[in-house]
Amino acid sequence: MRTQLPVSEPLAGGYHFYAFPLAIAGTVERAKDWILSNYIHLAHDATPGTSVPFCFYLYDYAISPWLDVIRNTRAWLGESGADPVAFCRAAVHAGYYVYLNLDDYFIPSRPGHQVRHGSHDLLICGADDDRSLFTSFGYTKDDVMRRSDLTFEEFGQGYRSLDALPNDCPQVYLYRPRPDAEYPFNFRLVRRSFEDYLDGANVSEQFDMFREPWDRSYGIDCYPPLQRYLTDYAEGNTEGDIRYLHILWEHKRLMTLRTERMAELLDGDFTALADEARGLEKQALRLRNKMFFREATGRASEFGGAEIEQLDHMRSTEQRLLEKAVARLGGR
């Protein structure tokens, strides 16, 4: 039996944990309104050594009206006596994508293949029983998010190897799209999210009935710590981490798509704001590419004071844009 499940190019893909749900939900065109009604909040974590220093904030990236989600763990699979290979084969053939972590050392598409051991997440989106192959989706050794093959044996080795390695990600989640879901563009949520973003509000406090709020910088208040990081980077005091500027660009790209969608739905009332959002997106992409170029060439002059100063202009522009958007959304 052979099953290949579709994946779309995610509207945001800086981290696998939100790229995968977006890639699956995105196979349903109507899911775009839910995506653009969310993915507005940003959070910066100043904790030294944190694995996710700067990212979109959602309470739970796996929750979406466009996805059925079954949450399992490695411990549950072990206690149930399920064979991981057989479990994943059955899940894929039933139409479920499997999100889990494996040891990079055994995964041919990963940078650590046959070089170093380490836990890393991927998405299983296909199974070919005749050829004993799984198809995975995720970033590869060439930093491209795409499909790749791994054998059932490599999967089993990568799965079992994590029993002896540090692994903070024991999830074995099953995702399946819900094409019959309904979620129109949520103007009220977007307006409220814009207001929270402008206030730098700790939006994790909205979910304190479920867990302790996170101590982070939020929304527009992410600009100062981002500027401090880039200053240290430009002065050679810290290593380059493209994730900061990649996430910044993804955020502005989604803001462009969001304002364009609002212009469609509100008879062009947001057309001028969509133009401003496109300008912000271009600035963010230029900054990201400047860091790429400095890292590729080693030319320190490629990223300096002018680039850091650009963040101030971006912050001011974004603040004006969102204030106008809130005013135009009014009581919606």
C-alpha positions, 0 to 999 in steps of 0.5 A, spaced: 500 500 500 502 507 498 499 513 501 502 520 499 498 526 503 499 533 500 502 538 504 502 546 502 507 551 503 506 554 510 505 561 510 510 561 516 515 556 517 521 559 521 520 553 526 517 546 525 512 546 530 508 551 527 510 550 520 507 543 520 500 545 522 500 550 517 502 546 511 497 541 513 491 546 514 493 550 508 491 544 504 484 547 505 484 553 501 478 556 506 483 555 512 487 561 510 482 566 513 483 562 520 491 563 519 490 570 517 486 572 523 491 569 528 499 569 527 499 576 529 502 576 536 510 575 537 514 574 543 521 574 545 525 570 550 531 573 554 533 567 557 540 565 556 540 559 551 533 558 550 531 554 544 526 559 541 528 566 543 523 569 538 517 567 535 510 567 534 506 566 540 499 562 540 497 558 546 497 552 543 500 551 535 496 544 534 489 547 536 486 549 529 478 549 527 481 546 521 485 540 524 483 534 528 489 532 533 490 526 536 496 527 542 500 521 543 507 521 547 513 516 546 511 513 553 504 512 551 506 508 545 511 504 549 506 502 554 501 500 549 506 495 546 505 499 539 511 498 534 513 505 532 513 503 524 507 499 524 503 505 528 506 510 523 504 506 517 497 505 519 496 512 521 498 515 514 494 510 511 488 512 515 490 519 513 493 522 519 500 526 518 505 524 524 509 529 528 514 526 532 522 527 534 527 522 531 535 522 532 538 526 526 544 521 526 539 516 522 535 521 518 539 521 511 536 528 509 538 531 516 545 535 517 546 530 523 546 524 518 552 519 520 555 525 524 552 527 530 546 524 535 541 529 536 533 530 537 529 533 531 522 534 529 519 532 523 513 530 519 511 523 516 506 525 510 507 518 506 508 511 507 510 506 501 509 499 504 512 495 498 518 499 498 519 500 506 519 507 505 516 513 509 516 520 506 518 526 511 517 533 510 521 538 514 528 542 513 533 538 510 541 539 510 540 544 504 536 548 509 530 547 504 523 545 507 521 539 502 519 532 502 524 526 503 525 519 504 527 515 509 527 507 510 522 504 515 529 501 518 532 508 519 525 511 522 526 505 527 533 506 529 532 514 529 526 513 534 529 508 538 535 512 539 532 517 542 531 513 548 538 514 550 538 521 548 536 528 551 529 529 548 525 535 551 520 533 545 516 526 547 510 528 542 507 523 537 501 527 534 497 525 529 494 531 524 488 530 519 485 536 516 478 538 517 475 540 510 468 541 512 470 546 518 468 553 518 471 559 520 470 566 517 475 572 517 475 574 524 475 582 524 474 582 532 479 578 534 484 581 529 482 588 532 483 586 539 490 582 537 492 589 534 491 593 540 494 588 544 500 588 540 501 595 540 500 595 548 506 590 548 501 586 552 502 579 555 497 575 551 499 569 555 495 572 561 489 570 557 490 563 558 492 563 565 487 558 567 491 553 564 498 555 565 502 560 568 503 566 564 510 566 560 515 572 562 517 575 555 517 581 551 510 581 547 508 585 540 511 591 539 515 591 545 520 585 541 523 591 538 528 593 543 531 586 545 531 585 537 535 591 536 540 589 542 541 582 539 543 585 532 547 591 536 551 585 539 551 581 532 554 587 528 559 588 533 561 581 533 559 580 540 555 574 539 554 569 533 549 570 527 542 567 528 538 568 522 531 566 526 531 573 529 530 576 522 527 570 519 521 570 524 521 578 523 520 577 516 515 572 516 511 576 521 511 582 516 509 577 510 503 575 514 501 582 515 501 584 508 497 578 506 492 580 512 491 587 510 490 585 503 485 580 505 481 585 509 482 590 503 478 584 499 473 584 504 472 591 506 471 594 499 478 596 498 478 600 505 485 597 507 488 598 500 493 603 502 494 600 509 496 593 505 501 598 501 504 600 507 505 593 509 508 591 503 513 596 504 514 593 511 515 586 509 520 588 503 524 592 509 524 586 513 526 581 507 532 586 506 534 586 513 534 578 513 538 578 507 543 582 509 545 578 515 545 572 510 550 575 506 554 577 512 554 570 514 556 567 507 561 572 506 564 574 512 564 581 511 562 585 517 561 591 513 554 588 510 551 589 517 551 595 521 549 601 524 544 603 518 541 596 519 540 597 526 537 604 525 532 601 520 528 597 526 526 604 529 523 606 522 520 599 522 517 600 529 514 607 527 511 605 521 508 599 524 505 602 530 502 608 525 499 602 520 496 598 526 493 604 529 490 606 523 487 599 522 484 599 529 481 605 527 478 603 521 476 596 524 472 600 529 466 596 532 467 590 528 
